[in-house]
Amino acid sequence: QLQLVESGGGLVQPGGSLTLSCAASGFTLYYYAIGWFRQAPGKEREGVSCIGSRDGSTYYADSVKGRFTIARDNAKTTVLLQMNSLKPEDTAVYYCAAVTSFGGSCWLNQPRQYDTWGQGTPVTVSS
């Protein structure tokens, strides 16, 4: 059974960078669409970025476009979210989610499309 583990969160100053990792033990994520979501206190969960299976399409929320980059590692067992120029409003718990997919698409703002979720990693952007 696929299990996802996020890591890489932490405290960073505004303007700083973090790289979040979404790893699957014993599975290749190549045939999964992967989404990154975040939820800040008192706010609804929102889609941040997603990547389709087999290095398919990538999508970004307008709020992170140009600052965040989603990519798979060469071993196809991890999906990374590189976050640059972080802002206080990026503070949230970040979750990765996966669903088997062969079409190369992903779903940025449709969390119900994903059937496996990690436990989340907190990101705090503050001076």
Buried (B, 14 or more C-beta within 10 A) or exposed (E): EBBBBBEBBEEBEEEBEBEBBBBBEEBEBEEBBBBBBBBBEEEEBBBBBBBBBBEBBBBBBEEBEEBBBBBBEEEBBBBBBBBBEBEEEBBBBBBBBBBEBEEEBBBBBEBEBBEBBBEBBEBBBEE
